[in-house]
Amino acid sequence: MNVEVDGELNEKVCYDSKQESLKGESIRVREKILEILEDNNDEIIYYNGDNLMGDGVISSFEILNIVSDLEEEFDIEIDAKYVNQNFFKNVDTIVEMMQEVLGLK
């Protein structure tokens, strides 16, 4: 939505509205991801490090299960380049990966 102010169009209102919408969607996506992670392995949610696999919190089999659940929940296919431990270091890297896959980033 553009707003005319003193004869000039104000595009900031449109940009701010879109940013708010993306922010809200990102929050909903994060919440859904947390539910999926907790359903698969609740230790992931409470993990504070940066190497879920290396610290023995998650296995490669669990990553595949999580990927499958994410694909089903969001009705997408996650490219194989995202299915590695670099994108599964902790909750934040998983959420960032999904935001990228979903075009929210």
Secondary structure, 3 states (H helix, E strand, C coil): CCEEECCEEECHHHHHHHHHHHHHHHHHHHHHHHHHHHHHCCHHHHCCCCCCCCCCCCCHHHHHHHHHHHHHHHCCCCCHHHCCHHHCCCHHHHHHHHHHHCCCC
